[in-house]
Amino acid sequence: MMESFISQVFTTTAGQAFVVAFLPVVVILTLKPSKPNPHGAPFPPGPPPRLLFGNLWDFPTVQPWLIYTQWKKQYGDIVYGHAMGQHVIILNSLKAVTDLFEKRSHIYSDRPVLPMRDVLGWEFVLGLMYYGDTWRKNRRILHQKYRPDAALAHRPTQMKKVHELLRNILAKPESFVDHYKYMAASIIMATVYGYESAPKGDPFLDNADRAITIMTNSMFPGANIVNAMSFLKYLPSWFPGSQFHSEAQGCRSLTREMLDLPYDFVKKNMADGVATPSLISALLEENEKAKDPAEEVDTIKGLGATAFSAGADTVACAVGSFFHAAAANPQPRKKAQEEIIRVTGGDRLPTFEDRPSLPYVEAFYREVMRWRPSMPMGVAHTSTEDDIYEGYFIPKGSTIMSNIWAITRDEEKYPDPDSFNPDRFFTADGELNEDNTILTFGFGRRLCIGRHAADASVWATIVSVLAVFNFENEKDSHGNVIPIEGKYTDALISHVIPFKCSIRPLYPEAVALIEATAMENSCDLRDDEL
């Protein structure tokens, strides 16, 4: 959990002074006795603890899902460890996750106490809120705006932005990563705030992206020393080892702008009578009927920022994995493209209405989401009561993580799990099977509210890009093929690290189809203005 921190502090005089000063505190914390078990049941199996420090050195900080998946082979579907007085349980099977997060959701729906959440100013995010009345209120409001029938209203905007992505790739294919990240963010800005984003230098997007990056890098369990030793957040910024305060201050400023600036944009447009329908404009209109509208301002700001931070980054992550899959796996890609051309005739772009007629594309989408889940460890849950599961004791307050990576690597369900193979989602009769749950959307009462909108954005991107573009490996100056490594980041949301590939129109007529979308969008705009 703290290897990176320890390695840094021991290399500086100030860091050594910090460790010496707080070593007694650390020892006291690590010697804190485990919670007594009134039921007499053992803890789940796990790596043997070490004297004083428990499993502190066992918890990985780099792509932990890989180590935890190895632990599954050694210790089983439920793995236990402890350090700094904290109980940590990793669930490595869908059965265990379903049994606890779904069937016992009344005691497994809280979030762990992560001090960096508040230090960074992210207590407003629904996904990180502690289980209680405030969480229920915010979830109820967003559920009404993102339920399946309500999510249909986003489809014209989603397809418009996907078509813009096609045009951007056609014009500058080497910048496809920038293009799809912009698309994901612009969909959210348009639907949440009615705001048309700029491809480059947009202050709303740039500020939010920086704030989200800092947050996701800090929220991952074990990613920040303050999450393990909460008392550190009270140390002054000048104290040795407290450098995180300067980064936190910058993040709070960026986060404040992410909350305020888009909200103020909507308010001004509404006052001027030029506001585009959006999530925030709808909430503001509803709030005008309240007895004290000012009381709900912070809630509305938080809901807007929640929708943006949760939607833009995860959609961009999934789309990045699609580009990786399409570039690195030519046979499945070609099979999906052949199916699209059979349905569209190659003389039009696919639409949402085509989805039922494209089973292999559906399987391709499912495989992208399984092969490289956006959140390999999900978001940690916390138990609010002592519990016994499979004969093992789970103490109240335990941090419980769903190892989605391990679940998607279950070799009994997914043979050769590291290969990209959409055919695994078909029955022997050639029909799509019932394995249509996207695990990265979460579980139980913490299931992602915006999953229907996110599903539509990712699917529309996959089917549209495959309809008109071909992928090939880039070559170096000597004509040698540049392999696609497909490395991923270590954060809570794990993005593919940018790679090079050649993207060109799939067939000559595809260029005209792409270019025609600019005129269609222009006509749509004039119709709206009328």
C-alpha positions as CSV (number, residue, x, y, z in Angstrom):
1,M,0.0,0.0,0.0
2,M,2.8,2.4,0.8
3,E,5.9,1.1,-1.0
4,S,6.2,4.1,-3.3
5,F,5.8,6.5,-0.4
6,I,8.4,4.7,1.8
7,S,10.9,4.5,-1.0
8,Q,10.6,8.3,-1.5
9,V,10.8,9.4,2.1
10,F,13.8,7.3,2.9
11,T,15.9,8.9,0.2
12,T,15.8,12.4,1.7
13,T,17.0,13.8,5.0
14,A,13.6,15.5,5.6
15,G,11.9,12.2,4.8
16,Q,14.0,10.3,7.2
17,A,13.3,12.9,9.9
18,F,9.6,12.4,9.2
19,V,9.8,8.6,9.6
20,V,11.8,8.9,12.8
21,A,9.3,11.4,14.2
22,F,6.3,9.3,13.4
23,L,7.7,5.8,13.8
24,P,6.1,5.4,17.3
25,V,2.7,6.3,15.9
26,V,3.1,3.9,13.0
27,V,4.1,1.1,15.4
28,I,1.1,1.8,17.6
29,L,-1.2,1.7,14.6
30,T,0.2,-1.5,13.2
31,L,0.1,-3.1,16.7
32,K,-3.5,-2.3,17.0
33,P,-5.2,-5.6,17.7
34,S,-7.6,-7.0,15.1
35,K,-11.3,-6.7,15.8
36,P,-12.4,-9.5,18.1
37,N,-14.6,-12.1,16.3
38,P,-17.6,-12.9,18.4
39,H,-18.6,-15.6,16.0
40,G,-15.5,-17.7,16.3
41,A,-15.1,-17.9,12.5
42,P,-11.7,-17.4,10.9
43,F,-10.7,-14.6,8.5
44,P,-10.6,-15.6,4.9
45,P,-7.2,-17.0,3.7
46,G,-4.5,-14.6,2.5
47,P,-0.8,-13.9,2.5
48,P,0.8,-14.4,5.9
49,P,1.2,-11.1,7.8
50,R,4.5,-9.9,8.9
51,L,5.5,-8.8,12.4
52,L,4.4,-5.3,13.2
53,F,3.4,-4.4,9.7
54,G,0.8,-7.1,8.8
55,N,0.4,-7.2,5.1
56,L,1.5,-3.7,4.5
57,W,4.3,-4.8,2.1
58,D,2.1,-7.3,0.3
59,F,-0.5,-4.8,-1.1
60,P,0.7,-3.8,-4.6
61,T,0.7,-0.2,-5.9
62,V,1.2,-1.0,-9.6
63,Q,-1.7,-2.7,-11.4
64,P,-2.9,-4.5,-8.2
65,W,-5.5,-6.5,-10.1
66,L,-2.7,-8.6,-11.5
67,I,-1.3,-9.6,-8.1
68,Y,-4.8,-10.1,-6.7
69,T,-5.6,-12.4,-9.6
70,Q,-2.5,-14.5,-8.7
71,W,-3.7,-14.5,-5.1
72,K,-6.9,-16.1,-6.3
73,K,-5.0,-19.1,-7.6
74,Q,-3.2,-19.4,-4.3
75,Y,-5.8,-18.5,-1.7
76,G,-9.2,-18.7,-3.5
77,D,-12.1,-16.4,-4.4
78,I,-12.0,-14.5,-1.0
79,V,-8.7,-13.1,0.1
80,Y,-7.9,-11.3,3.3
81,G,-5.1,-9.0,4.4
82,H,-4.7,-6.3,7.0
83,A,-2.4,-3.3,7.6
84,M,-2.5,-0.1,9.7
85,G,-5.5,-1.4,11.5
86,Q,-7.5,-1.8,8.3
87,H,-9.1,-5.0,7.1
88,V,-9.0,-5.6,3.3
89,I,-10.9,-8.2,1.5
90,I,-10.6,-9.0,-2.2
91,L,-13.4,-10.7,-4.0
92,N,-12.1,-12.7,-7.0
93,S,-15.3,-14.3,-8.3
94,L,-18.6,-13.2,-9.6
95,K,-20.4,-15.4,-7.1
96,A,-18.8,-13.7,-4.2
97,V,-19.4,-10.2,-5.6
98,T,-23.0,-11.1,-6.3
99,D,-23.6,-12.7,-2.9
100,L,-22.3,-9.7,-1.0
101,F,-22.8,-6.6,-3.1
102,E,-26.1,-7.7,-4.6
103,K,-27.8,-10.1,-2.2
104,R,-26.5,-8.4,1.0
105,S,-26.5,-4.9,-0.4
106,H,-28.0,-3.5,2.8
107,I,-24.7,-4.0,4.6
108,Y,-22.2,-3.8,1.7
109,S,-23.1,-0.5,0.0
110,D,-21.0,2.0,1.9
111,R,-17.7,3.4,0.8
112,P,-14.4,3.3,2.7
113,V,-13.2,6.4,4.4
114,L,-10.7,7.9,2.0
115,P,-9.3,11.1,3.5
116,M,-7.9,12.2,0.1
117,R,-11.5,12.5,-1.2
118,D,-12.1,15.5,1.1
119,V,-8.5,16.8,0.9
120,L,-9.0,17.1,-2.9
121,G,-12.5,18.6,-2.6
122,W,-14.3,15.6,-4.1
123,E,-16.9,14.9,-1.4
124,F,-19.7,15.9,-3.8
125,V,-19.2,12.9,-6.1
126,L,-22.1,10.5,-5.9
127,G,-19.9,7.5,-6.5
128,L,-17.6,8.3,-3.6
129,M,-20.3,9.4,-1.1
130,Y,-20.9,7.5,2.0
131,Y,-24.1,5.5,2.2
132,G,-26.8,7.6,3.8
133,D,-29.5,10.2,3.2
134,T,-27.4,12.6,1.1
135,W,-26.4,9.7,-1.2
136,R,-30.0,8.5,-1.5
137,K,-31.2,12.0,-2.4
138,N,-28.5,12.6,-5.1
139,R,-29.0,9.1,-6.5
140,R,-32.8,9.5,-6.7
141,I,-32.4,12.8,-8.7
142,L,-29.9,11.4,-11.1
143,H,-31.8,8.2,-11.6
144,Q,-34.8,10.1,-12.9
145,K,-32.5,11.8,-15.5
146,Y,-30.6,8.7,-16.6
147,R,-33.2,5.9,-16.5
148,P,-33.4,3.9,-19.8
149,D,-36.3,5.9,-21.4
150,A,-34.7,9.2,-20.3
151,A,-31.3,8.1,-21.7
152,L,-32.9,7.9,-25.2
153,A,-33.0,11.7,-25.3
154,H,-29.2,11.8,-25.5
155,R,-29.0,9.7,-28.6
156,P,-29.1,12.5,-31.2
157,T,-26.3,14.3,-29.4
158,Q,-24.3,11.1,-29.0
159,M,-24.5,10.2,-32.7
160,K,-23.7,13.8,-33.7
161,K,-20.5,13.7,-31.6
162,V,-19.6,10.3,-32.9
163,H,-19.9,11.6,-36.5
164,E,-17.7,14.5,-35.6
165,L,-15.2,11.9,-34.3
166,L,-15.3,10.3,-37.7
167,R,-14.6,13.5,-39.5
168,N,-11.7,14.4,-37.1
169,I,-10.1,11.0,-37.6
170,L,-10.4,11.3,-41.4
171,A,-8.7,14.7,-41.2
172,K,-6.0,13.8,-38.8
173,P,-5.9,10.0,-38.1
174,E,-2.6,10.1,-36.1
175,S,-4.4,12.1,-33.4
176,F,-7.1,9.6,-32.9
177,V,-6.5,9.5,-29.1
178,D,-7.1,13.2,-28.7
179,H,-10.2,12.9,-30.9
180,Y,-11.9,10.2,-29.0
181,K,-11.1,11.8,-25.6
182,Y,-12.6,15.0,-26.9
183,M,-15.7,13.2,-28.2
184,A,-16.3,11.5,-24.8
185,A,-16.0,14.8,-23.0
186,S,-18.1,16.8,-25.5
187,I,-21.0,14.4,-25.3
188,I,-21.2,14.9,-21.5
189,M,-20.7,18.7,-21.7
190,A,-23.5,18.9,-24.3
191,T,-26.0,16.7,-22.5
192,V,-25.2,17.9,-18.9
193,Y,-24.7,21.6,-19.6
194,G,-25.9,22.3,-23.2
195,Y,-22.3,23.4,-23.9
196,E,-20.5,23.0,-27.2
197,S,-16.9,22.2,-26.3
198,A,-13.8,23.3,-28.3
199,P,-11.5,20.6,-29.5
200,K,-8.5,22.3,-28.0
201,G,-7.9,24.8,-25.3
202,D,-11.4,24.6,-23.8
203,P,-11.0,25.8,-20.2
204,F,-14.0,23.7,-19.0
205,L,-12.5,20.5,-20.4
206,D,-8.9,21.2,-19.6
207,N,-9.5,22.1,-15.9
208,A,-11.9,19.2,-15.4
209,D,-9.5,16.7,-17.0
210,R,-6.6,17.8,-14.8
211,A,-8.8,17.6,-11.7
212,I,-10.1,14.1,-12.6
213,T,-6.6,12.8,-13.3
214,I,-5.4,13.9,-9.8
215,M,-8.5,12.5,-8.2
216,T,-8.4,9.0,-9.9
217,N,-4.7,8.7,-9.2
218,S,-5.3,9.4,-5.5
219,M,-8.5,7.5,-4.9
220,F,-7.2,4.0,-5.8
221,P,-6.7,2.0,-2.6
222,G,-3.1,2.2,-1.6
223,A,-2.4,5.0,-4.1
224,N,-1.8,7.7,-1.4
225,I,-0.3,7.5,2.0
226,V,-3.0,9.8,3.5
227,N,-5.6,7.1,2.8
228,A,-3.7,4.7,5.0
229,M,-2.6,7.2,7.6
230,S,-5.5,9.7,7.8
231,F,-3.9,11.8,10.5
232,L,-1.3,13.0,8.0
233,K,-3.9,15.3,6.4
234,Y,-3.8,17.5,9.5
235,L,-0.1,18.1,9.2
236,P,1.0,21.6,8.0
237,S,2.2,21.8,4.4
238,W,5.7,22.8,5.5
239,F,6.1,19.6,7.5
240,P,8.4,17.0,5.9
241,G,6.4,14.4,4.0
242,S,3.4,16.7,3.5
243,Q,4.1,17.7,-0.1
244,F,0.7,16.3,-1.1
245,H,-0.8,19.5,0.3
246,S,0.4,21.6,-2.6
247,E,-1.0,19.2,-5.2
248,A,-4.3,19.0,-3.2
249,Q,-4.6,22.8,-3.2
250,G,-4.2,22.9,-6.9
251,C,-6.8,20.1,-7.3
252,R,-9.3,21.9,-5.1
253,S,-9.0,25.0,-7.2
254,L,-9.5,23.0,-10.4
255,T,-12.4,21.2,-8.8
256,R,-14.0,24.4,-7.7
257,E,-13.9,25.7,-11.3
258,M,-15.3,22.4,-12.5
259,L,-18.3,22.8,-10.2
260,D,-18.9,26.5,-10.8
261,L,-18.0,27.6,-14.3
262,P,-20.3,25.3,-16.3
263,Y,-23.1,25.9,-13.8
264,D,-22.7,29.7,-14.2
265,F,-22.7,29.2,-18.0
266,V,-26.1,27.5,-17.9
267,K,-27.5,30.1,-15.4
268,K,-26.5,32.9,-17.7
269,N,-27.9,31.3,-20.8
270,M,-31.2,30.7,-19.1
271,A,-31.3,34.3,-18.0
272,D,-30.6,35.4,-21.6
273,G,-33.2,32.9,-22.9
274,V,-30.7,31.0,-25.1
275,A,-30.1,27.9,-22.9
276,T,-30.0,24.5,-24.7
277,P,-31.9,21.8,-22.9
278,S,-29.6,19.9,-20.6
279,L,-29.5,18.1,-17.2
280,I,-28.5,21.2,-15.3
281,S,-31.1,23.5,-17.0
282,A,-33.8,20.9,-16.2
283,L,-32.7,20.7,-12.6
284,L,-32.6,24.5,-12.3
285,E,-36.1,24.8,-13.7
286,E,-37.4,22.3,-11.3
287,N,-35.5,24.0,-8.4
288,E,-37.2,27.3,-9.1
289,K,-40.4,25.8,-7.7
290,A,-38.7,24.9,-4.4
291,K,-39.3,27.0,-1.2
292,D,-35.7,27.9,-0.9
293,P,-33.9,27.4,-4.3
294,A,-30.6,28.5,-2.8
295,E,-30.4,25.5,-0.6
296,E,-30.1,23.2,-3.6
297,V,-27.4,25.1,-5.6
298,D,-24.5,23.0,-4.3
299,T,-26.5,19.8,-4.9
300,I,-27.1,20.8,-8.5
301,K,-23.5,21.8,-9.1
302,G,-22.4,18.5,-7.6
303,L,-24.7,16.4,-9.7
304,G,-23.5,18.1,-12.9
305,A,-19.8,17.5,-11.9
306,T,-20.6,14.0,-10.9
307,A,-22.2,13.3,-14.3
308,F,-19.2,14.7,-16.1
309,S,-16.4,13.2,-14.0
310,A,-18.1,9.7,-14.1
311,G,-19.1,9.7,-17.7
312,A,-16.4,11.4,-19.7
313,D,-13.4,9.5,-18.3
314,T,-15.0,6.0,-18.3
315,V,-16.4,6.4,-21.8
316,A,-13.0,7.6,-23.1
317,C,-11.3,4.7,-21.4
318,A,-13.7,2.1,-23.0
319,V,-13.3,3.7,-26.4
320,G,-9.5,3.7,-26.0
321,S,-9.7,-0.1,-25.4
322,F,-11.9,-0.5,-28.5
323,F,-9.2,1.2,-30.6
324,H,-6.6,-1.0,-29.1
325,A,-8.7,-4.1,-29.8
326,A,-9.6,-3.1,-33.3
327,A,-5.9,-2.3,-34.2
328,A,-4.5,-5.5,-32.5
329,N,-7.1,-8.0,-33.6
330,P,-7.7,-7.9,-37.4
331,Q,-9.8,-11.0,-37.7
332,P,-12.6,-10.1,-35.3
333,R,-12.5,-6.5,-36.6
334,K,-13.0,-7.7,-40.2
335,K,-15.8,-10.0,-39.2
336,A,-17.7,-7.1,-37.5
337,Q,-17.1,-4.9,-40.5
338,E,-18.5,-7.5,-42.9
339,E,-21.7,-7.7,-40.7
340,I,-22.1,-3.9,-40.7
341,I,-21.8,-3.8,-44.5
342,R,-24.4,-6.6,-44.9
343,V,-26.9,-4.5,-42.8
344,T,-26.1,-1.0,-44.2
345,G,-25.2,-2.0,-47.7
346,G,-22.1,0.1,-47.3
347,D,-24.0,3.2,-48.6
348,R,-25.0,4.6,-45.2
349,L,-23.7,4.8,-41.7
350,P,-25.2,2.5,-39.0
351,T,-27.7,3.9,-36.5
352,F,-29.0,2.9,-33.1
353,E,-31.9,1.2,-34.8
354,D,-29.5,-1.2,-36.4
355,R,-28.3,-2.6,-33.1
356,P,-30.6,-5.6,-32.9
357,S,-29.5,-6.6,-36.4
358,L,-25.8,-6.6,-35.6
359,P,-25.2,-9.4,-33.1
360,Y,-21.5,-9.8,-33.9
361,V,-20.9,-6.1,-33.2
362,E,-22.8,-6.6,-30.0
363,A,-20.5,-9.4,-29.1
364,F,-17.5,-7.2,-30.1
365,Y,-18.7,-4.5,-27.7
366,R,-19.1,-7.0,-24.9
367,E,-15.7,-8.4,-25.5
368,V,-14.1,-4.9,-25.4
369,M,-15.7,-4.3,-22.0
370,R,-14.6,-7.7,-20.7
371,W,-11.1,-7.8,-22.2
372,R,-10.0,-4.5,-20.8
373,P,-12.4,-3.4,-18.0
374,S,-12.2,0.3,-17.5
375,M,-12.1,-0.1,-13.7
376,P,-10.3,-3.4,-13.1
377,M,-10.8,-3.2,-9.3
378,G,-14.1,-1.4,-9.4
379,V,-14.8,1.0,-6.6
380,A,-14.2,-0.3,-3.1
381,H,-17.2,-1.1,-0.8
382,T,-17.3,-1.1,3.0
383,S,-19.3,-3.4,5.3
384,T,-21.5,-1.6,7.8
385,E,-22.0,-4.7,10.0
386,D,-20.0,-7.8,11.0
387,D,-20.8,-10.7,8.7
388,I,-20.1,-14.3,8.1
389,Y,-19.7,-15.5,4.5
390,E,-18.7,-18.9,3.3
391,G,-17.7,-19.6,6.9
392,Y,-15.3,-16.6,7.1
393,F,-15.6,-13.6,9.3
394,I,-15.9,-10.1,7.6
395,P,-15.6,-7.4,10.2
396,K,-17.6,-4.2,10.2
397,G,-15.7,-1.4,8.4
398,S,-13.7,-3.8,6.1
399,T,-12.6,-2.4,2.7
400,I,-13.9,-4.8,0.2
401,M,-12.8,-4.8,-3.4
402,S,-14.3,-6.5,-6.4
403,N,-11.5,-7.8,-8.6
404,I,-13.2,-7.4,-11.9
405,W,-10.0,-8.3,-13.7
406,A,-10.0,-11.7,-12.1
407,I,-13.7,-12.2,-12.8
408,T,-13.2,-11.5,-16.5
409,R,-10.2,-14.0,-16.4
410,D,-12.3,-16.9,-15.2
411,E,-11.0,-19.6,-17.5
412,E,-14.0,-21.9,-16.9
413,K,-16.3,-19.1,-18.3
414,Y,-13.8,-17.4,-20.6
415,P,-11.3,-19.9,-22.0
416,D,-8.1,-18.3,-23.1
417,P,-9.2,-15.1,-21.4
418,D,-6.4,-12.8,-22.5
419,S,-7.3,-13.3,-26.1
420,F,-9.8,-11.0,-27.8
421,N,-12.6,-13.3,-29.0
422,P,-16.2,-11.9,-29.5
423,D,-17.3,-15.5,-30.5
424,R,-17.3,-16.4,-26.8
425,F,-20.6,-14.5,-26.4
426,F,-22.4,-16.9,-28.8
427,T,-24.2,-20.1,-28.1
428,A,-23.6,-23.3,-30.0
429,D,-26.6,-22.4,-32.1
430,G,-25.0,-19.1,-33.2
431,E,-27.2,-16.9,-31.0
432,L,-26.0,-14.2,-28.5
433,N,-25.8,-15.7,-25.1
434,E,-27.2,-14.1,-21.9
435,D,-23.8,-12.9,-20.7
436,N,-24.6,-9.2,-21.2
437,T,-23.6,-7.7,-17.8
438,I,-20.9,-5.1,-18.0
439,L,-19.1,-5.6,-14.7
440,T,-17.3,-2.3,-14.8
441,F,-20.7,-0.5,-14.2
442,G,-20.6,-1.8,-10.6
443,F,-22.9,-3.8,-8.4
444,G,-26.0,-3.7,-6.2
445,R,-27.1,-0.3,-4.9
446,R,-23.8,1.2,-6.3
447,L,-24.6,0.3,-9.8
448,C,-23.7,3.1,-12.2
449,I,-26.7,5.3,-12.8
450,G,-25.4,6.5,-16.2
451,R,-24.7,3.1,-17.6
452,H,-27.5,3.3,-20.2
453,A,-26.1,6.5,-21.7
454,A,-22.5,5.2,-21.4
455,D,-23.4,1.9,-23.1
456,A,-25.0,3.9,-26.0
457,S,-22.0,6.2,-26.4
458,V,-19.5,3.3,-26.5
459,W,-21.6,1.1,-28.8
460,A,-22.2,4.0,-31.3
461,T,-18.5,4.7,-31.4
462,I,-17.6,1.1,-32.1
463,V,-20.1,0.5,-34.8
464,S,-19.5,3.8,-36.5
465,V,-15.7,3.6,-36.5
466,L,-15.8,0.0,-37.7
467,A,-18.2,1.0,-40.5
468,V,-15.8,3.3,-42.2
469,F,-12.2,2.8,-41.1
470,N,-9.5,0.1,-41.4
471,F,-6.6,-0.4,-39.0
472,E,-3.1,-1.4,-39.7
473,N,0.2,-1.4,-37.8
474,E,2.4,1.6,-38.3
475,K,5.9,1.0,-39.8
476,D,9.2,2.7,-38.8
477,S,11.5,4.4,-41.2
478,H,13.0,1.0,-42.2
479,G,9.7,-0.5,-43.0
480,N,9.5,-2.6,-39.9
481,V,6.1,-3.1,-38.3
482,I,5.7,-1.2,-35.0
483,P,4.0,-3.6,-32.5
484,I,1.1,-2.5,-30.4
485,E,2.2,-3.0,-26.8
486,G,-1.2,-2.3,-25.3
487,K,0.0,-1.1,-21.9
488,Y,-2.4,0.4,-19.4
489,T,-2.2,3.0,-16.6
490,D,-2.4,2.1,-12.9
491,A,-5.1,4.5,-11.8
492,L,-8.6,3.7,-10.6
493,I,-9.8,4.1,-14.2
494,S,-7.2,2.3,-16.3
495,H,-6.6,3.8,-19.7
496,V,-4.6,2.3,-22.6
497,I,-1.3,4.2,-22.9
498,P,-1.3,5.9,-26.3
499,F,0.0,3.8,-29.2
500,K,0.6,4.2,-32.9
501,C,-1.5,2.7,-35.6
502,S,-2.5,3.5,-39.1
503,I,-6.2,4.4,-39.6
504,R,-7.5,4.8,-43.2
505,P,-11.0,4.7,-44.9
506,L,-12.2,1.2,-45.2
507,Y,-13.4,1.7,-48.8
508,P,-13.4,4.7,-51.2
509,E,-17.1,5.5,-50.7
510,A,-16.6,5.7,-46.9
511,V,-15.0,9.1,-47.3
512,A,-18.2,10.6,-48.8
513,L,-20.3,9.0,-46.0
514,I,-18.1,10.6,-43.4
515,E,-18.1,14.0,-45.0
516,A,-21.8,14.0,-45.5
517,T,-22.3,14.0,-41.7
518,A,-21.1,17.6,-41.6
519,M,-24.0,18.7,-43.8
520,E,-26.5,16.5,-41.8
521,N,-25.4,18.1,-38.5
522,S,-25.6,21.6,-40.1
523,C,-29.2,20.8,-41.2
524,D,-30.1,19.6,-37.7
525,L,-28.7,22.8,-36.2
526,R,-30.8,25.0,-38.5
527,D,-33.9,22.9,-37.7
528,D,-33.2,23.5,-34.0
529,E,-32.8,27.2,-34.5
530,L,-36.1,27.3,-36.4
